[in-house]
Amino acid sequence: MLTEIMGQQGQGAGLHSLQATLGCELQGDLSVRGFWRLGYNRQDQDFLTFDSETLPWTVATPSALHIKKLWETQGPRADLVKTFLRVTCLAQLWRYLASWRGLLENT
């Protein structure tokens, strides 16, 4: 992933960073909203984001447009990412909440 982005940005050797934040949020109506945010080279904003509600990848900077187009055809499939965020992530969130509930009840 980092190599693809570096290549599209015309960047080679040197220090580069890719930060990914992936998560899901349980809404008040018990629906789930998932997200995957990518930051590149410590920019003050996200580079590329995926939201399970809005679907396709959203470009936060013009330099991410080519990666967005590439990923829409060859990268992580939106339906698989959406399923992961809404099903797998939610299952892990429920396990996490249950374990914390158990800890709090024992104190």
N, C-alpha and C positions, 0 to 999 in steps of 0.2 A: 504494500500500500504506500509506504513512504517513498520507495523507489519510483513508483508511478508518478507520484506528486512532484518529486524532485525533477524527474525527467520533463514533465509538462511545464514546470516553472523555469526550465533551462538552467537548473542548478546541478552542479556535480559534487565534487569533493568538498569537504568542510563539515561543520556541525549543523545538523538540522534536527528538528524535533517534530513529532506528531503526537498530539494528545487526544485521546478519545474518551468521551464520557458517554456511558450507556446506562440507561435506567428506565424505570417505569414508575408511574405515579397512580395511586388508587384515588379516584375522584370521589366526591361526596355521594354520588349516585351509584357507587361501586363499579363504574366503568373504569377502564384502564387507558392511560395515555402513555405511550412509550416514546423514547427519543434516543438518538445517537448523534452526538455532536463531535466534530473533528476540528481541532485547532492545529495550525501549522506555523512553525517558527515563531512562537510566542507573539502572534498578532493579538491586538486588543479585542478581536472579535472572532467568532467561529469562522472556520474556513468553509465547512460544508455541514449541513444538518439534515437529519431524517426525522420526521415526526409521523407517528403511526396514524395520526388523524388526517394530516394534509397529504400524506404520501409523497410524491417523489422527493428526491434529494433537493434541498434548497441551497442555492448559492449565496454565501454571505459576502464574498468578494469576487470581483470580476475574474480574478486569476483562477478561481475554482470552476469556472464554467466548463472548461474542457474535461476535467475530471468527472464532473456531473454527467456530461454526455457519454463519456466512456463507461462509467458505472451503470448508466441506464441500459446499455447494450451488453456489456461484458462483465460488469462487477456484481456485487451482492444484489440478488434479486429482491425487489421491493416486497413481494409477497412473503418471502422467507424472513426478511428482516422484521416485517410487521408481525408475523406469527411469533418470532422469537420474543419481541418486545411485549406482546400482549398475552402470551401463554407461558413461555419458559420464565421470563422475567417475573411475571406475576406469581407464579408458583414459588419461586425463590423468595419473593417479597413476603408471601403468606407464611412460609417456613421461618423466615427471620422474625416476623411479628409474633408468631406463636412462641418462639424460643425466648424472646424478650418478655412476653407476657408471663411465661413460666418463671423467669428470673425475678420479675417484679413481685409475683405472688409469694415467692419464698423469702422475701426480705421484710 
